[in-house]
Amino acid sequence: MLQLIRRTAILAVAALAVAGAAAQSTAPSAVPLRLIVPFTPGTGIDLIARTVAPRLGERLGRPVVVENRAGASGNIGTEAVVRAKPDGQTLLVSVSTLVMNASLYPTLPFDPVKDLVPVSLTSWGQLLLVANPKTGFHSAADLIRAAKANPGRINYASPGVGTPHHLSMELFKATNHVFLTHIPYRGTAGAVTDLLGGQVDAMFLPIHVALPYVKAGRLVALGVGSDKRHPLLPDVPTLAEARAGKINVDMWYGVFAPPGSSPEFVARLNRELREILALPEIRTAFTTQGMDPASSTPAQFQQLVAQDARRWAALIRSQHITAD
């Protein structure tokens, strides 16, 4: 009889343990999901992460926090995700700079293209070619003519070597067979300050950064680096329309998981992100900042990343661009 009572007690404890485990699996997790942004606060990537994070947290039933890990053109934050455990606690929110770094930094201890698991595309951002009004340039064709007449005399700014702003101008130079002198800065703020002050002549800027200065007449919009005009600046032609060649320098933004992340986890995230990005308030938040919401399957995003890596690698080789 005593043995029967003991056996019943053991079975009861086991049943309670199973029930507790089942309840824990469906209850909201207290462990935060970190969205690593490899650049400073206030950037387009940071905006995406902070706009999406609350909605993603609601859907996953757990806290989602944004963590900025800036430095080395995004490589510090990216490496943190590459080295993270694939335990569903860390994600990377990044931009096309990621694939540019693959060729600019050949000695990186990781492959920024192969060592991450693409989850989903989140949006596209356009770059605008702008100039200081003192230059007298009213179109991209004006800039090209002046550059051909005075090779190297015209300069352009960028937030740093290897940034989309820098490589977009290098593509512009290569397409139009002109030479402009590159003045790299440590971040966008300093570059914009000197552009507004006339210390530099031109640069590529994200539309949301350039827009207030263009509307105030402090910068001149010479062309959009995309296949179509942007609704925020409908009167500004594309670079192709401005006779500067078919130059598409659209920047993609997206989410990546650490290597080894389970397909089930990636599929769940992809599904949740797709639904979040379709919400009207999210679309409005993106478009007012000059970004076009977009989504994809993990496979489609993987294909885009690989294709873009090849494109920028070819330009970096042909123009002999280094990160030094």
Phi and psi in degrees as a GROMACS rama.xvg file:
@    title "Ramachandran Plot"
@    xaxis  label "Phi"
@    yaxis  label "Psi"
@TYPE xy
-61.6347  -39.2777  LEU-2
-63.8274  -37.8223  GLN-3
-65.8125  -41.0217  LEU-4
-62.7649  -44.0543  ILE-5
-60.9969  -44.3273  ARG-6
-62.0485  -40.825  ARG-7
-64.0805  -39.1199  THR-8
-64.8625  -42.3673  ALA-9
-62.9354  -43.4435  ILE-10
-63.8721  -36.9533  LEU-11
-66.0617  -42.7565  ALA-12
-63.3213  -42.8825  VAL-13
-61.6798  -41.656  ALA-14
-63.7693  -40.4393  ALA-15
-64.2828  -39.1222  LEU-16
-63.9243  -43.1642  ALA-17
-63.4627  -43.5599  VAL-18
-62.9451  -38.6828  ALA-19
-65.7411  -41.5093  GLY-20
-64.096  -40.7105  ALA-21
-64.5055  -41.5471  ALA-22
-64.3938  -38.2501  ALA-23
-65.2231  -35.4744  GLN-24
-68.5442  -23.9272  SER-25
-101.866  -14.4417  THR-26
-78.277  155.375  ALA-27
-58.69  135.723  PRO-28
-79.4996  141.491  SER-29
-86.5771  -10.7271  ALA-30
-81.4587  120.96  VAL-31
-69.265  148.427  PRO-32
-95.4918  121.645  LEU-33
-92.774  128.751  ARG-34
-100.333  105.462  LEU-35
-81.5956  121.712  ILE-36
-106.297  116.016  VAL-37
-82.4671  20.2644  PRO-38
-137.306  175.331  PHE-39
-72.2781  160.836  THR-40
-60.8495  149.078  PRO-41
94.3567  -9.70321  GLY-42
-78.0474  169.142  THR-43
-59.8927  -38.1865  GLY-44
-65.445  -42.3553  ILE-45
-61.8833  -40.6697  ASP-46
-60.1489  -45.0033  LEU-47
-60.041  -49.2605  ILE-48
-60.5338  -44.5374  ALA-49
-75.4369  -21.919  ARG-50
-78.7944  -38.4442  THR-51
-82.4915  -33.5353  VAL-52
-52.5584  -48.9945  ALA-53
-61.6479  -41.1886  PRO-54
-66.4854  -39.9294  ARG-55
-66.0066  -38.5845  LEU-56
-61.7487  -41.5893  GLY-57
-61.2606  -42.7097  GLU-58
-74.0918  -32.9862  ARG-59
-88.095  -12.4891  LEU-60
68.0351  37.1441  GLY-61
-154.772  158.457  ARG-62
-66.2546  140.216  PRO-63
-124.612  119.277  VAL-64
-117.417  148.31  VAL-65
-100.187  130.1  VAL-66
-125.874  118.485  GLU-67
-86.4129  122.389  ASN-68
-125.069  75.9329  ARG-69
-82.5953  159.955  ALA-70
132.221  146.594  GLY-71
56.0098  45.6353  ALA-72
57.6447  33.5872  SER-73
93.4135  -6.01277  GLY-74
-71.7241  -29.6299  ASN-75
-67.2792  -49.2177  ILE-76
-66.0455  -38.0374  GLY-77
-63.1394  -43.8105  THR-78
-63.9831  -34.0305  GLU-79
-59.6825  -36.8858  ALA-80
-77.6196  -38.9534  VAL-81
-58.9824  -37.6642  VAL-82
-86.6104  -8.64965  ARG-83
-70.787  152.77  ALA-84
-69.2647  140.962  LYS-85
-79.652  58.8235  PRO-86
-108.112  14.4336  ASP-87
78.205  18.2364  GLY-88
-112.293  -5.31934  GLN-89
-140.792  134.795  THR-90
-135.533  159.504  LEU-91
-113.105  132.784  LEU-92
-109.715  116.127  VAL-93
-137.69  -177.111  SER-94
-135.329  174.894  VAL-95
-60.9837  -12.1868  SER-96
-52.7273  -31.3518  THR-97
-52.6943  -47.1694  LEU-98
-79.081  -26.2743  VAL-99
-64.2861  -38.3132  MET-100
-63.4439  -26.2551  ASN-101
-59.3996  -33.4768  ALA-102
-97.1248  -28.0046  SER-103
-74.4075  -28.7415  LEU-104
-122.896  75.7396  TYR-105
-66.1409  -15.3047  PRO-106
-98.7634  12.6927  THR-107
-57.033  143.069  LEU-108
-77.9198  10.0143  PRO-109
-150.896  161.86  PHE-110
-101.967  109.648  ASP-111
-64.6021  -14.2686  PRO-112
-94.5553  -45.6928  VAL-113
-86.301  -22.9505  LYS-114
-97.2705  20.3006  ASP-115
-132.254  154.479  LEU-116
-104.136  110.963  VAL-117
-63.5772  133.381  PRO-118
-104.12  -54.7969  VAL-119
-166.656  144.378  SER-120
-68.3706  143.203  LEU-121
-115.716  -30.2386  THR-122
-173.483  169.017  SER-123
-120.387  145.829  TRP-124
-128.824  140.899  GLY-125
-100.961  147.973  GLN-126
-106.661  140.471  LEU-127
-113.947  129.753  LEU-128
-82.7567  120.351  LEU-129
-128.23  160.277  VAL-130
-140.525  157.08  ALA-131
-71.7068  137.722  ASN-132
-57.2221  -26.6664  PRO-133
-64.533  -20.4391  LYS-134
-69.6028  -25.2166  THR-135
82.2024  5.6585  GLY-136
-78.6065  132.144  PHE-137
-115.821  -9.33923  HIS-138
-153.307  165.801  SER-139
-62.9865  -32.5799  ALA-140
-62.9822  -35.9522  ALA-141
-62.275  -43.0719  ASP-142
-63.207  -42.2318  LEU-143
-64.1679  -45.1969  ILE-144
-61.1618  -43.8175  ARG-145
-66.1708  -37.9819  ALA-146
-67.9588  -36.6379  ALA-147
-70.8844  -33.046  LYS-148
-76.8171  -27.3885  ALA-149
-136.174  72.4267  ASN-150
-57.0369  125.485  PRO-151
84.163  -13.4934  GLY-152
-76.0308  -27.6275  ARG-153
-92.3002  134.764  ILE-154
-116.505  164.862  ASN-155
-141.28  151.16  TYR-156
-103.115  158.995  ALA-157
-150.637  161.145  SER-158
-73.9398  0.528244  PRO-159
150.059  160.838  GLY-160
-63.5163  133.248  VAL-161
87.2358  -1.68499  GLY-162
-75.5966  159.72  THR-163
-57.2042  -33.8837  PRO-164
-60.8646  -42.9395  HIS-165
-68.2616  -52.4575  HIS-166
-68.7934  -28.417  LEU-167
-64.308  -41.3116  SER-168
-69.8743  -33.816  MET-169
-65.0054  -36.8218  GLU-170
-66.8341  -40.9339  LEU-171
-58.7558  -45.4702  PHE-172
-62.3491  -47.2653  LYS-173
-65.321  -39.0755  ALA-174
-66.4076  -37.2667  THR-175
-103.298  3.71723  ASN-176
54.9107  50.8836  HIS-177
-127.437  163.585  VAL-178
-124.189  120.04  PHE-179
-121.166  145.439  LEU-180
-83.4754  128.303  THR-181
-85.5005  128.857  HIS-182
-116.715  96.4504  ILE-183
-81.3715  142.971  PRO-184
-118.353  171.652  TYR-185
-100.207  76.3068  ARG-186
111.306  164.227  GLY-187
-73.4408  -35.9693  THR-188
-57.5614  -48.7904  ALA-189
-64.7198  -38.4489  GLY-190
-64.2902  -44.783  ALA-191
-66.0569  -40.1448  VAL-192
-58.1649  -46.0525  THR-193
-74.122  -29.4219  ASP-194
-65.813  -44.0272  LEU-195
-65.5658  -33.1166  LEU-196
-82.5129  -7.71677  GLY-197
87.9302  5.61587  GLY-198
-72.4223  -26.5826  GLN-199
-125.884  158.131  VAL-200
-91.82  -38.5103  ASP-201
-155.629  168.078  ALA-202
-174.701  165.705  MET-203
-91.5919  134.783  PHE-204
-134.803  147.45  LEU-205
-59.2851  144.926  PRO-206
-57.4325  -40.5043  ILE-207
-66.7577  -25.1395  HIS-208
-79.6496  -42.587  VAL-209
-77.3696  -28.547  ALA-210
-52.1973  -51.218  LEU-211
-63.1481  -32.9295  PRO-212
-73.733  -35.5018  TYR-213
-66.8475  -44.6199  VAL-214
-66.097  -28.9666  LYS-215
-85.6317  -3.36365  ALA-216
79.8656  11.5758  GLY-217
-88.3089  -16.4843  ARG-218
-135.017  151.864  LEU-219
-107.712  125.863  VAL-220
-82.5819  119.999  ALA-221
-97.8188  -22.9907  LEU-222
169.169  152.025  GLY-223
-95.3616  130.533  VAL-224
-83.8532  59.6533  GLY-225
-146.11  173.944  SER-226
-81.642  -12.086  ASP-227
-143.442  157.982  LYS-228
-67.4971  159.964  ARG-229
-101.609  137.702  HIS-230
-61.9374  -23.5898  PRO-231
-74.5286  -21.5682  LEU-232
-137.205  66.698  LEU-233
-65.122  -20.5381  PRO-234
-88.9264  -6.32144  ASP-235
-89.6562  123.578  VAL-236
-73.8331  161.371  PRO-237
-71.2841  165.177  THR-238
-64.1081  -32.836  LEU-239
-64.7224  -43.2407  ALA-240
-66.0208  -28.1653  GLU-241
-86.6876  11.5636  ALA-242
63.2422  39.7389  ARG-243
-117.689  16.8133  ALA-244
92.1948  160.388  GLY-245
-80.7807  88.944  LYS-246
-114.868  111.022  ILE-247
-110.806  109.379  ASN-248
-118.351  31.4678  VAL-249
-55.1247  138.173  ASP-250
-99.3126  131.351  MET-251
-95.65  150.65  TRP-252
-124.075  146.443  TYR-253
-167.556  178.614  GLY-254
-115.832  137.665  VAL-255
-128.952  153.536  PHE-256
-114.051  161.057  ALA-257
-63.0569  155.736  PRO-258
-60.8035  142.463  PRO-259
89.561  -0.682799  GLY-260
-63.0361  142.245  SER-261
-69.8861  143.865  SER-262
-57.6519  -33.327  PRO-263
-66.4651  -42.3344  GLU-264
-64.1822  -44.6753  PHE-265
-64.136  -41.8242  VAL-266
-64.5391  -40.1161  ALA-267
-63.4931  -45.8632  ARG-268
-62.0155  -43.1277  LEU-269
-60.1918  -43.3246  ASN-270
-64.0216  -44.8099  ARG-271
-66.3145  -42.0262  GLU-272
-64.5488  -40.293  LEU-273
-59.731  -42.461  ARG-274
-71.9767  -36.9961  GLU-275
-64.1851  -44.2886  ILE-276
-68.4506  -16.7721  LEU-277
-87.1635  -8.90074  ALA-278
-67.7523  135.05  LEU-279
-55.895  -41.301  PRO-280
-68.0958  -31.7438  GLU-281
-71.2074  -43.4033  ILE-282
-61.1241  -41.0705  ARG-283
-64.7223  -42.9457  THR-284
-60.6671  -38.071  ALA-285
-72.5425  -49.9919  PHE-286
-66.1379  -32.4652  THR-287
-68.1656  -17.0815  THR-288
-100.399  12.746  GLN-289
80.3915  17.2498  GLY-290
-114.017  144.076  MET-291
-101.81  115.766  ASP-292
-60.167  142.97  PRO-293
-155.374  157.801  ALA-294
-140.45  170.691  SER-295
-161.763  169.518  SER-296
-81.3215  161.737  THR-297
-56.8412  -38.2474  PRO-298
-66.6246  -42.2274  ALA-299
-63.8164  -39.6862  GLN-300
-66.9066  -39.8883  PHE-301
-58.4898  -43.4205  GLN-302
-64.4737  -41.9726  GLN-303
-62.2379  -45.7488  LEU-304
-60.8413  -46.5975  VAL-305
-64.6028  -41.6402  ALA-306
-64.1693  -43.6689  GLN-307
-68.0389  -35.2489  ASP-308
-60.6508  -42.3036  ALA-309
-65.7223  -40.4932  ARG-310
-62.6018  -49.0329  ARG-311
-73.7273  -30.5188  TRP-312
-62.0947  -39.4766  ALA-313
-64.1635  -41.7165  ALA-314
-66.6754  -43.5729  LEU-315
-61.66  -39.9803  ILE-316
-67.5657  -46.5078  ARG-317
-66.8455  -31.7647  SER-318
-96.6531  2.00001  GLN-319
55.1352  44.7448  HIS-320
-87.0398  133.651  ILE-321
-126.236  163.702  THR-322
-82.1237  -5.28435  ALA-323
